[in-house]
């Protein structure tokens, strides 16, 4: 889906690989599945926040099959910036990426 809408994506298998990739490349957005093997998305988000500065850290979007409010809260408390429930549709992905962009590049105040 990301390629279809013009984004370049790097895919990894688990949270440990996410951390390894972030040591090599400064990604703007990271989509984290909450239920990854070896290190889940919540653990990965906490670790990413420890390893990055508030001035620059990738925008973290949680992907989960759990759609309860408590799941959303757990994701945000772990350091995620946004949350999407699966299955992810093209429009919800576009909206999440738009929120990431506008959070990173806010419009200047209108005069």
Phi and psi restraints in degrees (value plus and minus 20) as a CYANA .aco file:
   2 UNK   PHI     -81.1   -41.1
   2 UNK   PSI     -64.3   -24.3
   3 UNK   PHI     -82.3   -42.3
   3 UNK   PSI     -58.8   -18.8
   4 UNK   PHI     -82.2   -42.2
   4 UNK   PSI     -49.8    -9.8
   5 UNK   PHI    -122.6   -82.6
   5 UNK   PSI      -6.7    33.3
   6 UNK   PHI      77.3   117.3
   6 UNK   PSI      -6.9    33.1
   7 UNK   PHI    -124.0   -84.0
   7 UNK   PSI     131.0   171.0
   8 UNK   PHI    -117.0   -77.0
   8 UNK   PSI     112.0   152.0
   9 UNK   PHI    -141.9  -101.9
   9 UNK   PSI     124.0   164.0
  10 UNK   PHI    -135.3   -95.3
  10 UNK   PSI     110.1   150.1
  11 UNK   PHI    -131.6   -91.6
  11 UNK   PSI     113.4   153.4
  12 UNK   PHI    -147.3  -107.3
  12 UNK   PSI     146.6   186.6
  13 UNK   PHI    -112.8   -72.8
  13 UNK   PSI     -41.1    -1.1
  14 UNK   PHI    -179.7  -139.7
  14 UNK   PSI     155.8   195.8
  15 UNK   PHI     -83.6   -43.6
  15 UNK   PSI     -52.6   -12.6
  16 UNK   PHI     -84.4   -44.4
  16 UNK   PSI     -63.2   -23.2
  17 UNK   PHI     -86.5   -46.5
  17 UNK   PSI     -52.5   -12.5
  18 UNK   PHI     -79.5   -39.5
  18 UNK   PSI     -68.7   -28.7
  19 UNK   PHI     -82.0   -42.0
  19 UNK   PSI     -60.1   -20.1
  20 UNK   PHI     -83.4   -43.4
  20 UNK   PSI     -61.9   -21.9
  21 UNK   PHI     -85.5   -45.5
  21 UNK   PSI     -58.7   -18.7
  22 UNK   PHI     -88.7   -48.7
  22 UNK   PSI     -42.5    -2.5
  23 UNK   PHI     -92.4   -52.4
  23 UNK   PSI     -44.6    -4.6
  24 UNK   PHI    -116.6   -76.6
  24 UNK   PSI     -54.9   -14.9
  25 UNK   PHI    -154.2  -114.2
  25 UNK   PSI     121.3   161.3
  26 UNK   PHI    -108.5   -68.5
  26 UNK   PSI      63.8   103.8
  27 UNK   PHI     -90.3   -50.3
  27 UNK   PSI     124.6   164.6
  28 UNK   PHI    -102.4   -62.4
  28 UNK   PSI     -59.6   -19.6
  29 UNK   PHI    -153.2  -113.2
  29 UNK   PSI     118.0   158.0
  30 UNK   PHI    -147.7  -107.7
  30 UNK   PSI     103.5   143.5
  31 UNK   PHI    -112.9   -72.9
  31 UNK   PSI     100.9   140.9
  32 UNK   PHI    -136.6   -96.6
  32 UNK   PSI      96.9   136.9
  33 UNK   PHI     -91.5   -51.5
  33 UNK   PSI     109.6   149.6
  34 UNK   PHI     -83.9   -43.9
  34 UNK   PSI     -51.1   -11.1
  35 UNK   PHI    -129.7   -89.7
  35 UNK   PSI      40.6    80.6
  36 UNK   PHI    -109.2   -69.2
  36 UNK   PSI     133.7   173.7
  37 UNK   PHI     -94.2   -54.2
  37 UNK   PSI     142.5   182.5
  38 UNK   PHI      48.3    88.3
  38 UNK   PSI     -71.1   -31.1
  39 UNK   PHI    -165.8  -125.8
  39 UNK   PSI      95.9   135.9
  40 UNK   PHI     -95.1   -55.1
  40 UNK   PSI     153.3   193.3
  41 UNK   PHI     -82.3   -42.3
  41 UNK   PSI     -54.3   -14.3
  42 UNK   PHI     -88.1   -48.1
  42 UNK   PSI     -63.5   -23.5
  43 UNK   PHI     -84.0   -44.0
  43 UNK   PSI     -62.6   -22.6
  44 UNK   PHI     -81.7   -41.7
  44 UNK   PSI     -63.2   -23.2
  45 UNK   PHI     -80.8   -40.8
  45 UNK   PSI     -64.9   -24.9
  46 UNK   PHI     -80.6   -40.6
  46 UNK   PSI     -62.1   -22.1
  47 UNK   PHI     -89.1   -49.1
  47 UNK   PSI     -59.6   -19.6
  48 UNK   PHI     -80.1   -40.1
  48 UNK   PSI     -64.4   -24.4
  49 UNK   PHI     -83.4   -43.4
  49 UNK   PSI     -55.0   -15.0
  50 UNK   PHI     -86.7   -46.7
  50 UNK   PSI     -54.6   -14.6
  51 UNK   PHI    -111.1   -71.1
  51 UNK   PSI     -28.7    11.3
  52 UNK   PHI    -139.0   -99.0
  52 UNK   PSI     142.8   182.8
  53 UNK   PHI    -114.3   -74.3
  53 UNK   PSI     138.1   178.1
  54 UNK   PHI     -81.4   -41.4
  54 UNK   PSI     -47.7    -7.7
  55 UNK   PHI     -89.8   -49.8
  55 UNK   PSI     -56.6   -16.6
  56 UNK   PHI    -159.3  -119.3
  56 UNK   PSI      95.5   135.5
  57 UNK   PHI    -169.3  -129.3
  57 UNK   PSI     129.3   169.3
  58 UNK   PHI     -87.1   -47.1
  58 UNK   PSI     131.1   171.1
  59 UNK   PHI     -95.0   -55.0
  59 UNK   PSI     101.3   141.3
  60 UNK   PHI    -122.0   -82.0
  60 UNK   PSI     104.3   144.3
  61 UNK   PHI    -136.6   -96.6
  61 UNK   PSI     100.2   140.2
  62 UNK   PHI    -100.2   -60.2
  62 UNK   PSI     119.1   159.1
  63 UNK   PHI    -139.4   -99.4
  63 UNK   PSI     103.2   143.2
  64 UNK   PHI    -169.1  -129.1
  64 UNK   PSI     129.8   169.8
  65 UNK   PHI     -99.8   -59.8
  65 UNK   PSI     -35.4     4.6
  66 UNK   PHI    -105.0   -65.0
  66 UNK   PSI     103.3   143.3
  67 UNK   PHI    -133.8   -93.8
  67 UNK   PSI      -0.5    39.5
  68 UNK   PHI     -98.5   -58.5
  68 UNK   PSI     133.1   173.1
  69 UNK   PHI     -80.5   -40.5
  69 UNK   PSI     -55.0   -15.0
  70 UNK   PHI     -85.3   -45.3
  70 UNK   PSI     -51.9   -11.9
  71 UNK   PHI     -88.6   -48.6
  71 UNK   PSI     -62.7   -22.7
  72 UNK   PHI     -81.2   -41.2
  72 UNK   PSI     -64.4   -24.4
  73 UNK   PHI     -81.5   -41.5
  73 UNK   PSI     -63.6   -23.6
  74 UNK   PHI     -81.2   -41.2
  74 UNK   PSI     -59.6   -19.6
  75 UNK   PHI     -84.7   -44.7
  75 UNK   PSI     -66.6   -26.6
  76 UNK   PHI     -85.8   -45.8
  76 UNK   PSI     -58.6   -18.6
  77 UNK   PHI     -86.9   -46.9
  77 UNK   PSI     -48.1    -8.1
  78 UNK   PHI     -96.6   -56.6
  78 UNK   PSI     -31.6     8.4
  79 UNK   PHI      95.2   135.2
  79 UNK   PSI     -15.5    24.5
  80 UNK   PHI     -88.9   -48.9
  80 UNK   PSI     128.5   168.5
  81 UNK   PHI    -114.6   -74.6
  81 UNK   PSI     -42.8    -2.8
  82 UNK   PHI    -172.0  -132.0
  82 UNK   PSI     152.8   192.8
  83 UNK   PHI    -168.4  -128.4
  83 UNK   PSI     112.3   152.3
  84 UNK   PHI    -153.9  -113.9
  84 UNK   PSI     116.4   156.4
  85 UNK   PHI    -113.3   -73.3
  85 UNK   PSI     127.7   167.7
  86 UNK   PHI    -110.5   -70.5
  86 UNK   PSI     132.2   172.2
  87 UNK   PHI     -94.6   -54.6
  87 UNK   PSI     122.2   162.2
  88 UNK   PHI    -105.6   -65.6
  88 UNK   PSI     106.8   146.8
  89 UNK   PHI    -114.1   -74.1
  89 UNK   PSI     141.4   181.4
  90 UNK   PHI     -79.3   -39.3
  90 UNK   PSI     -63.6   -23.6
  91 UNK   PHI     -86.0   -46.0
  91 UNK   PSI     -60.1   -20.1
  92 UNK   PHI     -87.8   -47.8
  92 UNK   PSI     -54.6   -14.6
  93 UNK   PHI     -85.0   -45.0
  93 UNK   PSI     -66.7   -26.7
  94 UNK   PHI     -78.3   -38.3
  94 UNK   PSI     -63.1   -23.1
  95 UNK   PHI     -84.1   -44.1
  95 UNK   PSI     -61.9   -21.9
  96 UNK   PHI     -84.3   -44.3
  96 UNK   PSI     -61.5   -21.5
  97 UNK   PHI     -88.2   -48.2
  97 UNK   PSI     -54.1   -14.1
  98 UNK   PHI     -85.3   -45.3
  98 UNK   PSI     -62.3   -22.3
  99 UNK   PHI     -81.8   -41.8
  99 UNK   PSI     -60.6   -20.6
 100 UNK   PHI     -81.9   -41.9
 100 UNK   PSI     -66.0   -26.0
 101 UNK   PHI     -80.5   -40.5
 101 UNK   PSI     -68.4   -28.4
 102 UNK   PHI     -89.4   -49.4
 102 UNK   PSI     -48.6    -8.6
 103 UNK   PHI     -90.9   -50.9
 103 UNK   PSI     -54.9   -14.9
 104 UNK   PHI    -101.7   -61.7
 104 UNK   PSI     -51.7   -11.7
 105 UNK   PHI    -149.8  -109.8
 105 UNK   PSI      45.4    85.4
 106 UNK   PHI     -83.7   -43.7
 106 UNK   PSI     129.1   169.1
 107 UNK   PHI     -90.4   -50.4
 107 UNK   PSI     124.4   164.4
 108 UNK   PHI     -87.6   -47.6
 108 UNK   PSI     134.2   174.2
 109 UNK   PHI     -79.1   -39.1
 109 UNK   PSI     123.3   163.3
 110 UNK   PHI     -96.7   -56.7
 110 UNK   PSI     122.2   162.2
